Amino acid sequence: MKRLIGIAMSLAVLATAVWAFAPRPLPPFPATAVHPDGLQINGIARAGERLVAVGERGAILLSDDKGGTWRRASVSPAQGATLTQVAFADARHGMAVGHSGWILRTEDGGEHWRQAAFDAQSSDPLLGAWAQDGSPWFAVGSFGRFLVSHDQGAHWQEATDKAMQDRHLNAIAADAQGRLMLVGEAGLVLRSADGGRQWEPVKTPYGGSLYGVLPLRDGAWLAFGMRGNVMRSDDSGASWQAGESALKTSFFGGVELPDGRIVLAGQGGTLVQSSDGGRHFAALPAGSPQTLAALARTTTGTLVLGGNGGIARVTLADAGAATAR
């Protein structure tokens, strides 16, 4: 009898082990919401109705409710390097760049990202990205690093121009006519009228670092950077005039609203607004004690801000007051 009981117990243990390790479908779990407070966010872009934010440790976050809640995207492989910027050519195709020359691309609106380039031997960062439907994609960064892709980010080639002179290249953008503008350290502004094949340096009234460049709907351009410096060009970048920003803090991100107002964000949670095309700026009362590195507007006009303190939302009233959410 004892022998039969022992055999029965052995069979029970074996059956339990087989059941425990046998493959079977997992129960469905809801998508995990991410609370990005305290996570450094360096870039935010729109992919159709969706918002996509990138930041430290290779984090890519998605929001489908205008910045109310966020969840993590799938990144393969997960290198863990800091991501600095993100750009989309349309609602599905986009790219993100970061330290160690890391370049990621997506074909499904940011749900999944695949690595296109990574340099494990160097920590030098890529700092700016531009993706436009039907045009080459660009990635720019430290020490004059300038890369171009002709297949929606799948493959990249060095295309550095002598005008870049090993300077840090911080941002790149294009207007509706395909004219490109690139800004960097030491007042560097380069423009291209041939899709980025050749670049022309232009003189500016400011010789310090510029961190952002923004094409405006009226055909003008805006560049901004250290110590509150803002410049406007009415002739496609051939000449620049200094604007008045009211503050001496650095600006890292900018956006134009549907009504033509321009908002810049930067150091110490600073937000400034212009109602005359970037010629004059006034400080907004809202903001954050943390530095703001990026901002994007939703389809309903709310601003989503990213920086050292994570992500926040701000609603700008018609009169110019700002309400944090």
Number of C-alpha atoms within 10 A of each C-alpha: 6 7 8 9 10 11 11 12 12 12 12 12 11 12 11 12 11 11 11 10 8 8 8 8 5 6 6 6 6 6 9 9 13 13 13 19 13 12 18 25 30 27 29 29 22 25 21 15 15 19 23 29 34 27 27 18 16 20 21 26 24 25 20 15 12 21 22 12 14 23 18 20 17 16 20 11 10 13 14 12 21 22 30 28 27 28 26 26 20 15 15 15 20 30 28 35 33 31 25 20 27 24 27 24 25 22 17 13 22 28 17 16 23 17 20 17 17 18 13 12 8 10 15 16 23 30 28 29 26 24 25 19 12 10 16 17 25 25 30 28 26 20 15 21 23 22 19 21 18 14 12 23 24 16 13 19 11 11 16 18 16 11 15 22 13 15 17 24 29 26 26 25 22 22 16 11 8 15 17 22 28 28 29 28 18 14 21 24 27 22 23 19 16 11 15 21 11 15 21 17 17 14 14 20 13 19 13 16 21 30 26 25 28 23 22 21 14 9 13 17 24 25 28 28 26 21 16 21 24 28 23 25 20 15 11 19 24 15 14 22 15 19 20 16 24 13 16 11 18 24 32 27 26 25 21 20 18 11 9 16 17 21 24 29 26 27 22 17 21 22 25 24 24 21 15 11 20 27 16 16 24 16 18 17 14 16 23 19 11 18 22 32 26 28 28 26 23 20 13 9 16 20 24 23 29 31 29 22 19 20 24 20 20 17 18 18 11 9 6 17 13 17 15 14 11
